[in-house]
Amino acid sequence: MNGLRFSRKPNRPASAARAFLAGLALICAAAAALAQGGSMSPYQGEKDGVSAGGKWMEFQSEDKMTGAKRVRFELLANNYFKEDPEYKPRVELFCSNGKLTQGEFNPGAKLGPPDHPGFWGQPKMEVVVRIDDTHGDHGWNWERRVLAMDKGTIRGMLGAQIFNIEARTRGGAEIAEFSPAGLKLDLVRQSCDLTPKKPSKD
């Protein structure tokens, strides 16, 4: 008598669950690796970011019309503003063909209205800036969603340990706290023609 053969039907729900968990593990591993050494860019045409030292990220792109090499350096704040607990304030340096084109403070929240005009009538907002053991008032150009930083503040920030910005949002004055230390200064000098300059005490 031939022995009976039993064919075992695959447990499809269990196989699907295993495949799903394996895929999820791969996604989590990729996300962890990206968090440690890189960051996805939110801008079309810009490469994903790589570490520029410390908490800074560097993003590269190219102008489609002129071919200009663009570099963006980004530093996220250590804290959130109460208006948006999911989007950290940030400082961004935009450079093109080896020169700084603009430095911006993006609060990640709706700015309050400008409080005074500039020399050419442009809207400005008064902010308070702390760089290590110095602090002072600065009038930055108000551009609805961001504030354009002055070059002196940017240079002071580059070599600092502490960098704080107090700005007015729709909900009132808030302070963004940054840790700019660790930035690869040679990289910024090459990409933006920027060098650190310690601010003078009042």
C-alpha positions as a printed Julia matrix, in Angstrom:
202×3 Matrix{Float64}:
  0.0     0.0     0.0
  1.35    3.36   -0.95
  1.59    5.82    1.88
 -0.72    8.76    1.68
  0.95   12.03    0.82
 -0.33   15.16    2.38
  0.51   18.43    0.71
  0.68   21.33    3.07
 -1.0    24.45    1.81
  1.0    27.59    2.45
 -0.35   29.82    5.17
 -0.84   32.89    3.04
 -1.79   35.34    5.82
  1.34   34.37    7.79
  3.56   34.69    4.69
  2.09   38.08    3.88
  2.63   39.23    7.46
  6.27   38.1     7.38
  6.85   39.87    4.08
  5.24   43.04    5.44
  7.37   42.96    8.6
 10.53   42.37    6.57
  9.69   45.33    4.35
  8.93   47.49    7.36
 12.26   46.54    8.93
 14.09   47.57    5.76
 12.3    50.92    5.68
 13.11   51.55    9.34
 16.75   50.64    8.8
 16.98   52.98    5.8
 15.34   55.77    7.78
 17.73   55.25   10.69
 20.73   55.34    8.36
 19.42   58.52    6.73
 18.87   60.13   10.11
 22.45   59.38   11.14
 24.21   60.5     7.98
 21.81   62.37    5.74
 18.49   64.08    5.23
 15.93   64.08    2.45
 15.62   67.35    0.56
 12.19   69.04    0.35
 13.2    70.87   -2.84
 12.93   69.51   -6.36
 16.27   69.21   -8.12
 18.25   69.3    -4.89
 20.29   66.3    -3.77
 19.56   64.75   -0.4
 21.58   66.28    2.38
 24.81   65.08    3.93
 26.36   66.06    7.24
 28.35   69.3     7.2
 29.59   68.76   10.74
 27.82   69.09   14.07
 24.07   69.46   13.53
 24.47   71.09   10.13
 23.32   69.55    6.84
 24.56   70.41    3.34
 22.36   70.2     0.21
 23.65   70.66   -3.35
 21.89   71.57   -6.59
 22.52   73.21   -9.93
 20.71   76.1   -11.59
 18.92   74.63  -14.62
 19.5    77.74  -16.76
 22.92   79.08  -15.74
 24.59   75.91  -14.45
 25.54   77.71  -11.24
 26.54   75.36   -8.44
 24.27   75.93   -5.47
 24.8    74.85   -1.89
 22.36   75.2     1.0
 23.43   74.74    4.61
 20.69   74.04    7.15
 20.72   74.05   10.95
 17.62   73.01   12.89
 16.8    74.51   16.26
 16.93   72.44   19.43
 13.34   73.4    20.25
  9.93   73.98   18.65
  7.72   77.06   18.7
  4.35   76.48   20.34
  2.43   77.27   17.14
  3.86   74.25   15.32
  5.33   71.46   17.49
  6.22   69.39   14.41
  8.35   71.86   12.42
 11.51   73.13   14.06
 12.76   76.66   13.4
 15.82   76.65   11.18
 18.67   78.73    9.81
 19.52   78.32    6.13
 22.51   79.67    4.21
 22.08   79.85    0.42
 25.26   80.02   -1.66
 25.85   80.08   -5.41
 29.14   79.67   -7.29
 31.16   80.06   -4.1
 29.36   83.15   -2.75
 26.7    83.69   -0.09
 23.45   84.86   -1.68
 21.24   84.93    1.45
 20.95   83.72    5.01
 17.44   83.09    6.33
 15.79   82.44    9.66
 12.67   80.33    9.16
 10.66   80.24   12.41
  8.38   77.41   11.31
  5.47   79.57   12.48
  3.64   82.62   11.16
  5.69   85.74   11.77
  4.18   88.81   13.33
  3.9    91.89   11.12
  6.99   93.98   10.33
  7.62   96.76   12.84
  9.64   99.32   10.86
 10.77  100.15    7.32
 14.34   99.84    6.08
 16.37  102.51    4.29
 14.72  101.65    0.97
 11.28  101.23    2.49
 11.47   97.44    2.73
  9.61   95.88    5.7
 11.82   94.89    8.61
 11.45   93.2    11.99
 13.54   93.82   15.08
 14.95   90.63   16.58
 17.24   89.92   19.51
 20.24   87.7    18.8
 22.51   85.96   21.28
 25.9    84.66   20.14
 27.7    82.97   23.04
 28.17   85.71   25.67
 27.05   88.64   23.49
 23.57   89.77   22.52
 22.02   92.64   20.61
 19.13   93.93   18.51
 19.08   93.46   14.73
 16.69   94.69   12.05
 16.13   91.87    9.56
 14.26   92.1     6.28
 10.77   90.66    6.72
  9.78   88.35    3.86
  6.43   87.06    5.09
  7.54   83.54    6.02
 11.23   84.13    6.77
 13.6    86.82    7.99
 16.74   87.64    5.98
 19.74   87.61    8.3
 22.57   90.15    8.16
 26.04   88.91    7.19
 27.61   89.99   10.49
 25.23   87.76   12.45
 25.91   84.85   10.09
 29.68   85.17   10.51
 29.32   85.43   14.28
 27.17   82.3    14.37
 29.7    80.21   12.41
 32.22   79.9    15.2
 29.77   79.97   18.12
 28.63   77.41   20.65
 25.33   79.16   21.46
 23.1    80.93   18.96
 19.62   82.09   19.95
 17.07   84.22   18.08
 14.1    85.92   19.69
 11.48   86.89   17.11
  7.83   87.85   17.16
  5.33   85.34   15.83
  1.56   85.76   15.62
  1.41   84.16   19.07
  3.99   86.51   20.61
  7.75   86.58   21.12
  9.52   83.21   21.06
 13.15   82.12   21.27
 14.74   79.61   18.88
 17.78   77.89   20.41
 20.55   76.59   18.14
 23.79   74.64   18.59
 25.96   75.74   15.63
 29.24   74.21   16.85
 30.9    71.53   14.75
 30.26   73.04   11.31
 33.06   72.29    8.84
 34.31   75.85    8.4
 36.53   75.04    5.4
 33.47   73.72    3.59
 31.54   76.95    4.22
 34.51   79.08    3.18
 34.79   77.14   -0.08
 31.06   77.08   -0.84
 30.04   80.54    0.43
 33.25   82.59    0.89
 32.35   82.94    4.58
 34.66   82.95    7.58
 33.78   83.22   11.28
 34.04   86.59   13.0
 33.46   86.87   16.72
 30.98   89.66   17.48
 32.25   92.53   19.6
 30.76   93.1    23.03
 28.79   96.28   23.6
